[in-house]
Amino acid sequence: MVNEKGKKQQVRSMFNSIAHRYDFLNHFLSAGIDYSWRKKAIKILGKTNPKKILDVATGTGDLAIEAVKLNPEKITGIDIAEDMVKIGREKIKKKKLTDIIELQVGDSENLNFEDNYFDAAIVAFGVRNFENLEKGLSEMNRVLKKGAMIVVLEFSKPKKTPVKQFYNFYFKNILPGLGRMISGDSAAYTYLPESVGKFPDGDDFLKILHKTGFEKTKQTPLTFGIATIYQGIKK
């Protein structure tokens, strides 16, 4: 589905177009399971007690808001879609978290931060949207301190019957129609199953994490393998 604009600009346009319904659709289309996935991801991160956290592809800030439970000094979220960031800032303002969370418009593959700055990096449902996956992960590695943790929550492809068949049917036949009906955007929820299908999940993603400077990598499948939490430590 990548067109002549290139994946990065396509993703930016797409998420700007559905920003107004993004949160509702996330929770509705996952039957609310995404809440528990984020909680588990942040629980894993909590073992390192990070003080400065970078939330890449923050969207409307849900993972950053969840990370407040770790009592960090600062959480910085970045996203390429301006409208998503705008909605995220309003959520954070309503929750009175502006002293802890700052959202910025930025490119995940060209991070505007100095080397060895953050204690942790988190990403939820964002890495599969990178135009250059290795470059994005290498950039996160660059801005992390040595020994800092990266935690990535991402959709994955179930391997076992009958979950695999049900998942494929829902993703390809039901989800695009529901997404189009609620958001008014047909492209975004056709893109979702396509991007998940092309994403190098499981052991393949762990290999890429290792290649981009992370060690002690690990994967934790969630809900029959529909999603996976990946973690690693900067070498």
N, C-alpha and C positions, 0 to 999 in steps of 0.2 A: 504493500500500500504506500510505500515511500514514493513521493512524487518528485517533480523537478525542483521543488523548494529545498529538498534535503530533509533528512529525518529531524534534525534539531528544530528547524523552523516549523516543520509540520506539527511536531509534538507541542511546541509553544502555542501555535494557533488553535490546535485541537483542545488543549486544556483550558485556554482562555475562553473558548466557546461554551464549555460545559461547567465553568467555575461556579455558576449560580446554583447548580444542582449536584455538584460533585459530592459533598458530604452525605446528602440524603441517598444518592445512588450507591455510594460505597457501602453504607450500612444496610440498605434495602437489598441490594443484589447479592450480598454475602450473608444475608439473614442475621446480621449482627455479629457474625463470627470474627470479623476483623478487629473488634474491640479486644477480644481475648488474645489474638495474635500479637497485637501491639504490646499488651501487658507482659506477655512472655518474653518478647524481645527486650523490653526495658529491664525486666527482672534479670536476664542474662548480663546485660550491661552493668547492672548495679554491683556486680561482684568486684568491679574495678574502682568504684567510688570516684567517677570522673567529676572534675570541677568545671572544665570548659568543654562543651559538647557541640559538635557540628552536625546539623541535621540537613543532609543533602536531598534535593528534590522534595522539599518539605511540604509542597502542596498548600493546604490550608492549615498546616501546623499540628495535626492530630498527634503525631509521634513526639513532636517537641513538647506538647502539652503533657503527654503521658510521662515524659522524661523528667518533668518537674518533681516527681515523686522521689527522685534520687538526690534532691537537695543540692543541685549544682550551683555554682556561682553565676554561670551564664550559658544560655543555649542560643546558638546562632543558626537560623534556618535560612537556606537559600533555595530559590526556584526560578526557573526561566520564564514562567508564566505570570505576568504582572497581575492579572485578575485573581489568580489563586492566592497570591501573596496579599493582595488587598483584603480579601475575605478572611484570610488567616489573621491579619493584624486586628481586624474587628473582633474576632473571636477572642484573641489574646487580651484585648482591651477590656472586653466584657468580663473576662475571668480575672482581671486585675493582675496580669502576669507580665506586664510590659517591662518591669524592672529586671526580670529574669530572661525572658524570651525576646529576641530581636529577629525579625524576618527581613530578608533582603532579596531583591531581584538579582539573580546572578546565574552564570553558566557553570554547571557542575563539572565540566571538563576543563575549565579555566578558572580555578578558584582564586579569588582576590584576597588571599590571606598569606601570611609569612610562613616559612618552613617551621616545622616542629612546634606548632602553636597549641593545638587542641589535645585534650586528654582522651577523647573518644569521637568516633564518627558513626552516625546512624543513617540508614536509608530504608524507607518503607515503600515498596512498589514503585521504585524509581530507576533502578539500575538497568532494567530491560529497555528503558526509553533512551538510554545514552546512545548518541551517534557512534561514539568510539568507547566501548566498554572498558578496554584496558587503560585508555587515557584517563577516564573518569576515576577508576580505582587507583591509578598511579597518583593522581592529583590528591585524592584523599590521603594516601600514604604520605605524600610530601608534607601536608599540613599537620599530620599527627606527630606527637612526640614518640620517641622510641619506647616500645612496650605498651603503647596505647591500643585500645581495642576498637575494631570495626564490627558493627552488627548490621547485617542486611536482611530485611524481611522481603521476600519476593514470592510471587506465584510460581508454582512448579507443576510438573505434569505427573499425575497419579499413575502408578504402574500396575496396580492390582485390579483384577476384575471383581465386582462389576463397577467399582468406583470410577475406573478409567473411562468406561463407556458412558456412564451417566454424566460425568464431568464434560466429556467431549461434546455430548449432545446439548447440554445446557449452555456451554460456552459458545457453540457455533450456531445454535438454532433458537435459543430462548433469550439469552442475555442481550444480543444486539437489538432485538425487537423491543425489549423492555427499556433498554437504555435510550433508544431513539424516541420512544413514546414519552418518556419522562423528561429527557434533556432537550429533545428537539434536534439532536445531532446524531446522524446516522454513522458518520465516520468513526467517532471515538470508540463506540462499542463493537465495531467490526475490527478495529485496530487491536483491541484488547486480546482476543483469542489469537490473533495473528502474531502479536508480539510475544505472548507467552509460548506459543509453539516454536518460535525461532530462538528463544532464549536458552543459552547453555546452562541448564540447571544441574543440580546434584553434584556428582564428582567433577563434572566438567567446569562448574563454577569455582569449586575449591582449587582446581588447578590454575585458574586465572588469578584467583586471590594470591596464591603462592607466587605466581609469575610476577605480580605487581608489588611484591615486597612484604607479604604477610606470611606468618608462620602459625603453628598450632591451630590450624584451620579445622573447623568442625561444622557439621550440618545437623539440624534438628527438624525433621519433617513434622508438619502440623496437619491435623484433620485429614487423615488418609492420604497425605502427600499433596493436597491442593496448594499448600504454601510451604515454604521452608525458611527457617532462620539459619543464616550463615554467620559464622564469627571467625575472627582471626586477630592476631597480634602483630603490630608493626615490628619488623626485625630490627 
